[in-house]
Amino acid sequence: MGYLDALRNITIADIKVDLMRTAYDNDNALLNKFDPRVVIIWAAIFVIVPWFFYEPEPLFAMLVAALLLAYLSQTSIYLLALLIWGSLTNIGFIVVLSSVVYWWQGGSGGLRGAVVDNSVALLPFTLKLTVISVVSLAAFSAMSPKKLAKGLLSLGVPRPFTFAIAYGYRMMPVLLEEYHDLVNSLRLRNKAPENRGLLRWRYFLYLLKLSIKAFYPMAFNVAKRSRVTVEAMETKGFSHSLGDEASRALRLGDLEIQPRDVSFVTVSLLFVVVVAVYL
């Protein structure tokens, strides 16, 4: 009951604080302590590795390790729960749809047997997608926007694109807070339905309408904020620094692959070898 009570008590303020921590307060995250280039390459490797396994046991071991790494990397619990929930619901929809089609065409074993067989058949695929998703989320949410932009820039990604990623990370909590304020202002000027209907459908429809009405003002405010940001950066010579090699060298001067980075990749690869041999 404790987890259910915690889910019921989740507020927008809790989500905003968690997103602020993800965007700004990740200095103590495990993956943020490594060189960003190593973390990006490591994430790219472990997006491919799960596809070489076909049994659920090694994939489950990788999922446990990925969840532990996500915990040590201070990954947002809300983002992690949303990611896992999305994976499970997508696969669940495929299982139900394929089972109904199989049963409708006269398959043996009945509908229940078809659901069980399809669930077992799709279990490795589900584990693969979940491992890849958790690893990607842990890697890219643990690094600070500044380090992530540096790592991508050093690997040859154009600087405007790396700036857009860092700017998006920084703006995400601000956008959520602004959207929440707009929804609250609309709720003050609109009356909620007194008769909420079966399963409160009228109240949820009312919230949906407010959410849609708040979207356009938020987009307009974001456009104005982006224009002010661009003008301020142009005043400081941002466009000139894009093609300046001295500026690029100065920006990437503190990047250095250390023994702990090599140890991290080595231990990760050894874990994969142990899982492949013994599981």
C-alpha angles and dihedrals in degrees: 000000000000093000092047091051090049091052092049091051096053110125135187088250090060091051092048092051091048092050091047089053091048093051100040115010104059102109092113095048114120098233092044089066093064129077108279092227091056092048093050093049090044091052091049090052094049092048086064102036098072091060090067092064124076104173120084095228099069091039091052090050089052090049091053090049091047092051091049090050090048090052093050089047091056092240114184109266090212094054091045093050091047091050095049092044091052092050093049095046093048093050091042090055091051091049094050094045095048092045093052091049091048092049093045091055091055101262118174122252097042130251095301093052091049091053092050094047094047092046091053091046093051096042096093091047091050092050091049093053092045093050091049092047095048093046092049093047093048093048100046099036094047095057118078115246090248094054092043091053091049092050093050092045092052090051091057103266111147113261097236089058093049090049090051090054093049092045091049092052091051094046097048097083091042092052092049092050092048092048090050091051091050092050091049091050091052091048090055091055097042130062119232116230113269093209103054095186131215112341087357091282094153091054092049090048088051091053091047091054091049091049091053093047091051094052098073096051089048091052090049092050091048090053091052092046092049091050092053090048093050092049091049092050093047089053088057093049101256095153092050091052093054093078097031112110092198090057091048092049091049091050094050097037095104095054112109132158108231132190091262090060092053090045091053093053092043093052090048092053091046089053090054091050092050091049091049094049102041102031 
